[in-house]
Each structure stands twice: as C-alpha cells, then as structure tokens.
Amino acid sequence: MIKFNCEGAGRPDISTLTEAIEALKTLKSKSGEGAEFTGWMELPGDYPKTEEYKAVKEVAAEIREKAQVLIVIGIGGSYLGARAAIEMLKSSRHNQEPGNPQVYFLGNGLDAFDIYQVLRLCEDKSVYVNVISKSGTTLEPALGFRIIREYMYSRYSAEECKQRIIATTDKAKGVLKGLADEVGYRTFVVPDDIGGRYSVLTPVGLLPMAAAGIDIDKVMDAAAKAQAEYSRESSDNPALLYAAVRETGYRRGKTVEIQSYPGESMRFMAEWWKQLYGESEGKGRKGIFPASCQITADLHSLGQFIQDGEPIIQESMVRFEEPAAKLEVKATEANEDGLNYVAGKDMNQVLLAAQKGTMEAHIAGGVPVMEIVLERPDEATFGEMVLFYEIACGISCYMQKVNPFNQPGVEDYKKNMFRLLGKK
C-alpha cells in the first residue's frame, strides 16, 4: 500500500483532521453535493463481476491479436487515465516496442498536424479505433472522430468498420450512442453515476489499458483493496492524512500544489492528477492550483521559482521504493568526465539522492513537502494510486465546501468557441 510521509510539511492540527474525517463520512454516506456521481467508490469490487467487464477483456484480446495500431479518441478523463497507466506500466516509449499495438491518443486537442502524423503512422497497418465520449458532442473528440471515421471508411468496408470501431459512450442517449446504434458499432458504457475524471476504472480506461497488454484484473483487485484501506475513518489513513495536510497548507497561504514525479513515464500520471484536482476543487474562487514538476528535468526550469519565488507552493513528492529497471554506472580508468564518484551506483540511487536533496532544499526554502511513497511501478500500484487520489480528492473538496463532481466553469470557453465558429 501507499506510504504517506508528512514530516517535511508538518502534521495537521486536530481540528483539521476532525474536518477531514467528517468529510470522508460525507463522501462514504453519499450525503454531500454531487453524491449521485460517487459510483466509482464501489466500482473496483463490483465491476469485475459483470458481463461487460468480461467483454472488455475479450475485445482487448481481439485488438491485441488483429491490430497494429489502436487510435483512442477522447479528451480529459476520457483519455488521461488510460494514457497514464500505459506510460507508467509500459513506458513512455511503448509504441516503439515490438509485440504491442501502437496506441495513439487523438481528440484531446485541435492540432491538425498531430492528426496528420498519426494517419501517416497508420499507413499499411491494421487499425482499430476506440472513440470515448458520453455525449458525442464535445468538439475536440467529435471532430477527431469525424476525420478518423472518414479515414477508416476509405481503407475498410462498412462491414469491417463495424468491427474495427468501438464506441464507449452513454448507455441510452447522445449523439455518439445514436450513431453507434445506427451503424452497428460495438459499444461499452460510461456509467451514469461516474464522472469523466473518475472513470479510469470503467471501460473508458480499461479497454485501452487491456489492449496495451496491462493486466486489468490486477489493477481492479488492488483498487478494491485500496478502496477499503483508504475509506477508514482514522488519522493514520494515508488518503485522509494527505487531504488534511494539503488543506492545512492551503489555509496558510500555500495555494499551489506541485506534484514532483520521478521520470518521463510518470508524466501522464501527474496530468491525470492535475485534471482530477483542478476540475474537482477549483470552484467558487476556492481551491489549490495543481501543477507538476519532473525530477530532475523541470528543476532546471521551475526549480528557481519553487526555491526562491513567491511563497505560495506546497509540494507532494512521488517516489518508488523499487525501480522498473536498474542501470549501473561504470567507472573509467581516466575519469575523463569526473564522474567516478558515482561509479558502482545504480542510476536509481542517483535519482533518489536528487529527490532527497531537492526535498531538503525546498523545505529549507520554506516549501512544505509531503512524500507519497509507492512500492513499484506495476498494476497493483496503479490501482492503489487511483483510489488514493480519488478518495483524497473527495475529502478535500468537501472540506472546502465545493461539489467534487461538477465542472461548471469548463462550459464557458465552449460557448465562446461555438459562437466564434458560427454554431447556432
């Protein structure tokens, strides 16, 4: 299980811990604002028993057997969780490895060159598509799907497209559901009681994950155990303690939380975390702004501000106890680069020294630093992380008296964009 260390930030006071416990009770009893969207809490234990879960694994096995490329079309919670899992567990260079379908994510922006490049990479390859949208009307994935759909029908017959295009959408209504039913695409359901940023352990995330070769049974089993562990109404519950410590920092003027993560393969885990907290907390002129920092790459760009800039930052530093790979630094006789002082050490020892050195420097500079310690980058850890952050996020939002499950501010840019494009 995840270990949480708050020595570098200080323990919260008793009153804040009491508030966190009350917020957890609100979340568990489904008595708070937005409670109709808390289906994700029971999901890890219940969903693997369903026929749909079995179908997800069957379709994923078909994709692995028949596809060289899987295009996943979605935005926000419809792609971030799956991409986070694939890059964390299979590496950010997964698409260069033989034996796996290449997984490309589209529909998360409006970059024509990105779409063009993916289509170019699909030439002479067997392609499957998974389009993910509850309504089917969000412009970015809808437009991406229109372009990819045209491409698929230019390469395959209508009958083949029915097999190769899979829609993950509402169970009964919406533009995408209507199109899928009319044409005959296979469909999976985005549950009514689970919002997009909490949906990674539904078909939204599980189908792309399984298609990439991730053992989703291990993910779900670990998530179910984590759900029980992180729902305990106790001050030694790591998720509850994390929520209480970051809230304590917020009340002391630390209005930005930087998640520091170890290496490129964790970048999209941080992106998923940023969406989870940004859309959940940022309401009513409240909330901690979520940002991220890769150690050590971003220390050469953000490190100066974190250390010496305006004192508004608190930090949660993620590290692994066991690395995904080991690489020893060899000594050279001439020591021409002056690096023999690290000879005989594994690269992960060097990274750990960088993380600990960074923590010491930031604490000395007045930045409260929490540690989130993970066992190893595997399926069990990913399942635990999802529930850890989701439960902690629900607690944090109820402590700040905001609805954790809506996102009213997101609609403003859409209205302006539609007006500028001439939509009636």
N, C-alpha and C positions, 0 to 999 in steps of 0.2 A: 504494500500500500504506500501511498504518497506520504512523505515526511514533510512537515512544515516547521520551519525554524524562524522564530521572530526575534532572536537575540539582537540582531542588528537594527531592529525597529522599535523594540520595547513591547512588552505585553500591554494589551488594552486594560483600561480600568474595569472594575467590577460592573459599573453601570452599563458600559458599552457591551460587555459580554452578556449581561442580562437582556439588553435590547436585541442582541443577535439571536439568543435562544428564543425570544418571543417571535422574532421574525421567522425563524425556522419553523416554529409551531404554526404560524400563519400559512407558510408555504405547504407544510405537510397536511394541514387540515383543509386546504383549498378554500380558505375563507377570505383571502385577500383579493385585491383588484387583479383582474385578468386570470382568475383561477380556472376559467374554462379552457386555458391553454397549458395546463400542467400535466397533460398525458404522458410527457416524457419521463415523469418520475417512476411510473410503473412499467414503462416500456421494456427495459432490459430483461426483466423477469418474464414478462408476458409474451412479447412478440415472437421469440424463437419457437413458441409452441404453435404458431399459426401456419395455415397452408400457404399464405402469401410469403412468409419467410422461406419456406421450402422452395417456392417458385423463384424467389430472388436468387438462391444458390444455383438452381437449375439453369436459369438464363445466364448467370455469370459464367457457369461452366461452358455453356454454348459459345459465349463470346470468346472465352479463352481458347476454345478449340478452333473457331472459324474466323475470328477477326485478327487482323494485324494492327488495326487502329480502332480505338473507341473514342468517339467525339462526345464529350459531355457538355451539354448546353444548359447553363444556369447562372444565376447571379446571387451574391450574398450567401445566405445559408444553403442555397441550392447547389453550391459547389465548394465552398471553403472547407467544410468538414472533410469531404472526400479527398480533396487535394492535400489537406493537412495530414491525413492518415497515410496516403500513398507516399508522400515525400518523407515523412518521419520514419515509416517502416520499410520503404523500398528505396529510399534516397531520392534526392532532387534530380538525379541523373537516371532515373528509372527507365525513361524512354530509349536510352542508348543501350540498355541491357538486352541480350538475346533471350528469346523464350517467353517474353511477356508481350501482350498487346501494348502498343504505344497509346497512352492516354493523353488527349489534348482537351483543354478546357476552353470553351468559347461561350459567347453570350454574356460575359461578365463585363463588357465594355463596348465601345463603338469604334474600335480601331480596325479599319478596313485592311491594313497591311497585315495585322495579326491573322485575320480570317484567310487572307490570300496565302500566307505562308503555310497555314495548316492544310489548306486544299492542295497546295503544291506537294507537301509531305505525304499526302494520301495517294498520290499517283501510283498506279499499278499495285495498290494494296487493298486487301479486303477490309471494308469499313462497316462498323456498326455505329449507331447514334443513340444516345440516351438524352432526351430533352426533359428538363425538370422545371416545372412551373405550376403552381397551384391554380392560377387563373388563366395563364396563357396570354395575358395582356401586357405584362411588364415589357417595355420596349426592347431593352437590350437582348434578352434571350429570345423574344418573339421574332425580332428582326434577324438575329443569328440563325434561328431555326428556319426561317423562310429561305435564307440563302443556302443553308446546308441541305434543306429538303430539295431545293431545285437541283443541287449538285448530285444528290443521291438518285433522283429520278433520271438524271442524264446518264448515269452509269448502270443502273439496275432497273429491271422491270418493276411494274407496280406490285406484282406479287412478291418479288424479292424484297422490296422496300417495306412491305408489311412485316416481314420477318426481321429486317435489319434495323428498323426504327422502333424504339421503345420509349413510351411516354410515362413519366412519373408526375402525377397531377391529382386534382380533386377526384373524389370517388364518384361524383354525380353531376357536377356542373362546371362551367367555364369554357372558354374558347378552345383550349388545348384538349380538354376532355371530349368536347363535341367533335373536334377534328379527328381525334384518335378513334372514336366510335364510328364516325362516318367512313373513314378509310380502312379501319381494321387493324390499327397498330396494337401491339400488346401494351398493357398499362399496369402500373403499380400506383399505390395510393399514398398521397400526402395526407396524414391523418388530420381530421378537423380540430383535434384538441392539442396539436403540437405546432407551434410557430416555426418559421423557416430557420432561425438561428439555433433552435433547439432540436433540429430534425436530423442530425447526422446519423443517429442510430435507427432511422427508418429507411425505407428503400431509397430515399434521397441520397444518403451517403453509402449505404450498404451495398447497393448494386455496383457502382464504380469501384468500391474497395475490393469486393469479391472478384470482380473481373480483372483487377490488377494482381490478384493472387494473394490477397490478405485473408487470413483465416478469421472470418467474422464470428464463428462460434466462440473463439477465444475472446474476441472483443466483447461480445454480449455477456459471456459468463463473468468476465472481470467487471463489467459495468454493473451487473446485478449485485455483485458483492460490494462494490463501491457505493451503490445506492443505499444499501443498509448501513454501511460504515459511516458515510457522510451525512446520514439523517439523524444521527444520535444527538440528543439534546444535552450535550456535555461540553464543558470548556476545553476538553482535550480532543474534540472533533476537529481535525485539521481544516476542513472546509469552513466550519463556523469560526474558527480562530482566524483564518485568513480574512474572512469578511469583517471581523471585528477590528483587526489590526489596520486594515486599509481604511476603514471608516474613522478610526482614531486619527490616522494621518490626515485624512480629509478635513476633519474638524479643527486640525491645527494648521490649516493652510496648504497642505500638500494636495493640490488639486489635479496633479498629473501623475498617473502611474505608468512607469516604464517597465515592461517585461523584458528582461535580458535573457537571451537564449543562446545555447551553445552550438553554433554552426548552421550552415545553409539548409540542412534537412529539416530544421525546426522552424523555418521562416513562416510557413503557412499555418503551423500550429499557432504561432503568435498572431497571424492575420485572422484566424478563426476567433481567437480570444478577443481581439480588438473589436470585431463585429458584435460578439456576444455582449460585451460590456458597453460598448458605445451605443448600440441601439436600445439596450435594456435600461441603462442608468441615465442617459442624457436627456432628461425631460424637466420641464418646469424650472429652467435655469439652475438645475442641480446636476450633480454627477462628477465622477472622476474621469478625466480625459485619458483614454488608453493609448499608449504609444509603445513602440518596441525598439530593441537595440540588440543587434547581433554581436556577440563577443567572439572575436575581438574586432571584427571589421568596422563596426559602427563606432567603436571608441575613438577612431581616427576622424570621425565627423561629428558625432554627438557628445563624445566624452568631455570636451571642454565645457559645454553648456551644463551637462549633468554635474560636473565637479564645481564649477565656478559661476554658473548662471543664476538667474532668479531662483530663490529657494522655494519652489512650488512642487518639487518632484519627490515621489516615493518610488521605490524600486522593488520588483519581485524578480529574483534571480533563479532561473531554472537550471538544474544540472542533473546529470546522470551519475549513479554510482558505478554502473558497468557500461562501458562504451560498446558501440556497434562493431568496431574494428580496432585493431591495435597496429601501430606502426612505430618501430623503434628507431631512434636517431642514432646513426653510426658515427664513430669517431674517425677522424682523418689524421694521418701522421703529421702533416704540416700545419694543421689547424688554420688553414689559409683564410677562413671566414670568421675565425674567432668564436666558433660555436661549440667547441668541445666541452664547454661547461654543461651542456645539456646531453652530451653523448651518453648512451646507455639508458636514457629515459624514453618512455613511451610518449608519443605526441599527446596523449590524453593527460599525462602528468603535467605537461607544459600548459595545456588548456586549463586544468584545474588550478595551477598556480596563477594563471592570468585571471581566472574568476575570483579566486580568493584575494588576490592583490587589488582587483577592481573593487571588491566589496569593502576592503579595509579603507581604500582611498575615498570611496563615496561616503562611507559612514563618517570618516574624519572630516569630510566636507559638508556635513550636516544633512545628508540624504538618508532617511530611514530605509534599510534594506532587509527584505524578507527573503528567505530561501525556500524554494519548492524543490525537494529532492526526489528524483524518480529512480526506480531500480535500474531499468534498461529500456532501450527503445524497441519494445515489442508490442504485440496485440493487447496483452493484458494491461500494460501501462497506458496505452491509448484509451482503452475503455475506462480505466480509472480516472484519467485526466478529464474526459468529457463530463462525467458525473461530478467530479470535484468542482470544476469551474461552473457548471450549470447550477448546482445547489448553492454554492457560494454566491453566485450572481443573484439568485432569487432572494437570498438573505440580505445582501447588500441593498437591493432595490427597496425591499420592504422597510429596511432601517431608514432609508431616505424618503420614505412615503411616496414612492412612484410605482407605477404599474410596470412590472418587469417584462411584459409580453406584448406591448404595442409599440408602434413607431410612427406616431402622427407627423413628426417633422419631416420624414422622408418624402411625404407626398407633395411638399411644396415645390421642390425642384421639378418634379414630374409635371405638375400643372403648367409651370412656366415653359418647360421644354415642349409639351404638346401644343401650347399656344403658338410658340415660335415656329413649329413645324406645320401649323395650319390644321391641326386636328379639331374637328367640331365636337 
